Amino acid sequence: MSIKDAIKKSVLQEFTDPAVTMGDIAASLGMAAVLALYIYLIYKLVTRSAFYSRDFNKSLAMLPVITAGILLAMQSSFVISLGSVGALSIVRFRNAVKDPMDLVFLFWSISIGIVCGAKLYALAVLLSLVLTVLVFVLDLIPAAKSPMLLVMNGSDASVEAALQPILKQQAKAAHVKSRNLTTAGIDLIVELRPNDPAALVQACAALPGVQSVSLLDHDGQIRY
């Protein structure tokens, strides 16, 4: 028997032995389903998005079971293993992940399915607990407050010069983001961190030539 035949026989023998029993299948899929429900509840509890998608959350709960089933099938047959690799290699997902935390939960769900399919149940439970602790601990760490936007409309360009002393007194790190001068007047957008938002708006509204003042809060990224 040649070396090639020996390798072929050993590989086929390994993948044709009934290593995966019905008990293994039930245990793997059952553990994957339990942890999938856990991920479903954690995602629903943690998410802060105004556009919460229940369908996306349900897909997170189904991914571990699907992944575990695929891994169990790949362990039971060499032919199925090669077929699964070929089939999954041509799959393309077109939906963009809008929230980075959604990407974390996607990898979490897939990882749980892989670990349960490999019958490493203790690792799957420990991984879920560690990720849960990290999610809540990182959420408790305070972040710097994002700056606000002052939008002001004036009758002429002299309003900007009169605004500077008020900004130095009432706000920190004031920076003019937009300056639009027309025949009707001037429009200003200033990024700042006000000491007292209400006092700042009242002081700006009291300036001569000011037609309207708005102070906006936004959830944009903070630059350091």
BALOSE-654079 format. One record per residue (C-alpha): residue number from 1; residue in three letters; z, y, x. Coordinates in steps of 0.25 Angstrom, whole numbers. Each point is the difference from the previous one (the first is absolute). Layout:
REM residues N
(NUM,'ALA',(Z,Y,X))
...
//
This chain:
REM residues 224
(1,'MET',(0,0,0))
(2,'SER',(-4,13,6))
(3,'ILE',(9,13,0))
(4,'LYS',(-8,6,-10))
(5,'ASP',(2,-11,-10))
(6,'ALA',(15,-1,3))
(7,'ILE',(2,15,-3))
(8,'LYS',(-8,-1,-13))
(9,'LYS',(8,-12,-4))
(10,'SER',(13,6,3))
(11,'VAL',(-3,13,-8))
(12,'LEU',(-5,-7,-12))
(13,'GLN',(12,-9,0))
(14,'GLU',(9,11,1))
(15,'PHE',(-7,7,-12))
(16,'THR',(-2,-12,-9))
(17,'ASP',(15,-5,1))
(18,'PRO',(7,3,-13))
(19,'ALA',(10,10,7))
(20,'VAL',(1,9,-12))
(21,'THR',(7,-7,-12))
(22,'MET',(2,4,-14))
(23,'GLY',(14,4,3))
(24,'ASP',(-5,9,11))
(25,'ILE',(-10,7,-9))
(26,'ALA',(11,2,-11))
(27,'ALA',(10,5,10))
(28,'SER',(-10,10,7))
(29,'LEU',(-6,5,-13))
(30,'GLY',(14,1,-6))
(31,'MET',(6,8,11))
(32,'ALA',(-13,9,1))
(33,'ALA',(2,3,-15))
(34,'VAL',(14,4,1))
(35,'LEU',(-2,9,12))
(36,'ALA',(-12,6,-7))
(37,'LEU',(9,4,-12))
(38,'TYR',(9,6,10))
(39,'ILE',(-11,8,6))
(40,'TYR',(-4,4,-14))
(41,'LEU',(14,6,-3))
(42,'ILE',(2,6,14))
(43,'TYR',(-14,8,-1))
(44,'LYS',(3,4,-14))
(45,'LEU',(14,6,4))
(46,'VAL',(-5,6,13))
(47,'THR',(-13,7,-3))
(48,'ARG',(1,15,-2))
(49,'SER',(-15,1,-4))
(50,'ALA',(-3,8,-13))
(51,'PHE',(-12,-9,-1))
(52,'TYR',(7,-14,-1))
(53,'SER',(-9,-11,-2))
(54,'ARG',(5,-12,-8))
(55,'ASP',(-12,-8,3))
(56,'PHE',(1,2,15))
(57,'ASN',(15,-4,-1))
(58,'LYS',(-4,-13,-7))
(59,'SER',(-11,-2,11))
(60,'LEU',(11,1,10))
(61,'ALA',(8,-11,-7))
(62,'MET',(-12,-10,-1))
(63,'LEU',(-4,2,15))
(64,'PRO',(11,-9,6))
(65,'VAL',(-3,-11,-10))
(66,'ILE',(-15,0,3))
(67,'THR',(2,1,15))
(68,'ALA',(10,-11,0))
(69,'GLY',(-10,-9,-8))
(70,'ILE',(-11,3,9))
(71,'LEU',(8,-3,13))
(72,'LEU',(5,-13,-7))
(73,'ALA',(-15,-4,-3))
(74,'MET',(-4,3,15))
(75,'GLN',(11,-9,5))
(76,'SER',(-4,-12,-9))
(77,'SER',(-15,-1,4))
(78,'PHE',(-8,4,12))
(79,'VAL',(-12,3,-9))
(80,'ILE',(7,9,-9))
(81,'SER',(6,7,12))
(82,'LEU',(-14,3,5))
(83,'GLY',(-5,4,-14))
(84,'SER',(11,9,-2))
(85,'VAL',(-2,8,13))
(86,'GLY',(-15,1,-3))
(87,'ALA',(3,5,-15))
(88,'LEU',(10,10,4))
(89,'SER',(-8,5,11))
(90,'ILE',(-10,6,-10))
(91,'VAL',(10,6,-9))
(92,'ARG',(0,15,0))
(93,'PHE',(10,9,-7))
(94,'ARG',(-5,14,-4))
(95,'ASN',(12,6,-6))
(96,'ALA',(7,10,9))
(97,'VAL',(15,0,2))
(98,'LYS',(5,14,-4))
(99,'ASP',(14,-2,4))
(100,'PRO',(4,-5,14))
(101,'MET',(12,-7,-7))
(102,'ASP',(-10,-8,-9))
(103,'LEU',(-6,-5,13))
(104,'VAL',(14,-5,5))
(105,'PHE',(3,-7,-13))
(106,'LEU',(-14,-7,1))
(107,'PHE',(3,-5,14))
(108,'TRP',(14,-4,-5))
(109,'SER',(-6,-8,-12))
(110,'ILE',(-11,-7,9))
(111,'SER',(11,-3,11))
(112,'ILE',(9,-7,-10))
(113,'GLY',(-11,-9,-5))
(114,'ILE',(-4,-4,14))
(115,'VAL',(15,-3,4))
(116,'CYS',(2,-8,-13))
(117,'GLY',(-13,-7,2))
(118,'ALA',(5,-4,14))
(119,'LYS',(13,-5,-7))
(120,'LEU',(9,10,8))
(121,'TYR',(8,4,-12))
(122,'ALA',(12,5,7))
(123,'LEU',(-9,9,8))
(124,'ALA',(-6,5,-13))
(125,'VAL',(13,4,-6))
(126,'LEU',(5,6,13))
(127,'LEU',(-13,8,1))
(128,'SER',(1,5,-14))
(129,'LEU',(15,4,2))
(130,'VAL',(-3,8,13))
(131,'LEU',(-12,7,-6))
(132,'THR',(9,4,-12))
(133,'VAL',(11,6,9))
(134,'LEU',(-11,8,8))
(135,'VAL',(-6,5,-12))
(136,'PHE',(13,6,-6))
(137,'VAL',(6,4,13))
(138,'LEU',(-13,8,4))
(139,'ASP',(0,6,-13))
(140,'LEU',(14,6,1))
(141,'ILE',(-3,7,14))
(142,'PRO',(-2,14,-4))
(143,'ALA',(-13,7,3))
(144,'ALA',(-3,15,3))
(145,'LYS',(-3,8,-12))
(146,'SER',(-14,3,-2))
(147,'PRO',(-4,15,1))
(148,'MET',(-4,8,-13))
(149,'LEU',(-12,8,-3))
(150,'LEU',(1,14,-5))
(151,'VAL',(-13,5,-8))
(152,'MET',(-1,15,-2))
(153,'ASN',(-10,9,-6))
(154,'GLY',(-1,14,3))
(155,'SER',(-8,12,-3))
(156,'ASP',(-3,4,14))
(157,'ALA',(1,-4,15))
(158,'SER',(13,8,2))
(159,'VAL',(8,-10,-8))
(160,'GLU',(-1,-10,12))
(161,'ALA',(7,11,10))
(162,'ALA',(11,2,-11))
(163,'LEU',(2,-14,-1))
(164,'GLN',(3,-3,15))
(165,'PRO',(14,6,0))
(166,'ILE',(4,-8,-12))
(167,'LEU',(-5,-13,6))
(168,'LYS',(8,2,13))
(169,'GLN',(13,3,-9))
(170,'GLN',(-2,-11,-11))
(171,'ALA',(-7,-11,7))
(172,'LYS',(-2,-8,13))
(173,'ALA',(-13,-4,7))
(174,'ALA',(-9,8,-9))
(175,'HIS',(-14,-2,3))
(176,'VAL',(-12,5,-8))
(177,'LYS',(-9,-12,-3))
(178,'SER',(-11,8,-8))
(179,'ARG',(-4,14,-2))
(180,'ASN',(-11,4,-10))
(181,'LEU',(-3,15,-1))
(182,'THR',(-10,4,-11))
(183,'THR',(-3,13,-8))
(184,'ALA',(10,-4,-10))
(185,'GLY',(12,-1,10))
(186,'ILE',(5,-10,10))
(187,'ASP',(5,-15,-2))
(188,'LEU',(10,-5,10))
(189,'ILE',(5,-15,2))
(190,'VAL',(12,0,9))
(191,'GLU',(7,-13,5))
(192,'LEU',(15,2,2))
(193,'ARG',(14,-5,-1))
(194,'PRO',(8,10,-10))
(195,'ASN',(15,2,2))
(196,'ASP',(1,3,-15))
(197,'PRO',(-13,-3,-8))
(198,'ALA',(4,8,-12))
(199,'ALA',(4,12,8))
(200,'LEU',(-13,-1,8))
(201,'VAL',(-9,0,-13))
(202,'GLN',(8,12,-6))
(203,'ALA',(-1,8,13))
(204,'CYS',(-15,-2,1))
(205,'ALA',(-3,3,-14))
(206,'ALA',(7,14,2))
(207,'LEU',(-10,4,10))
(208,'PRO',(-9,11,-4))
(209,'GLY',(-14,-5,-3))
(210,'VAL',(4,-15,-2))
(211,'GLN',(-6,-6,-13))
(212,'SER',(5,-14,1))
(213,'VAL',(9,-9,8))
(214,'SER',(1,-15,0))
(215,'LEU',(9,-9,9))
(216,'LEU',(-5,-15,0))
(217,'ASP',(6,-12,6))
(218,'HIS',(-8,-11,5))
(219,'ASP',(1,-14,6))
(220,'GLY',(-9,1,11))
(221,'GLN',(2,-6,14))
(222,'ILE',(10,8,9))
(223,'ARG',(-5,5,14))
(224,'TYR',(10,0,11))
//
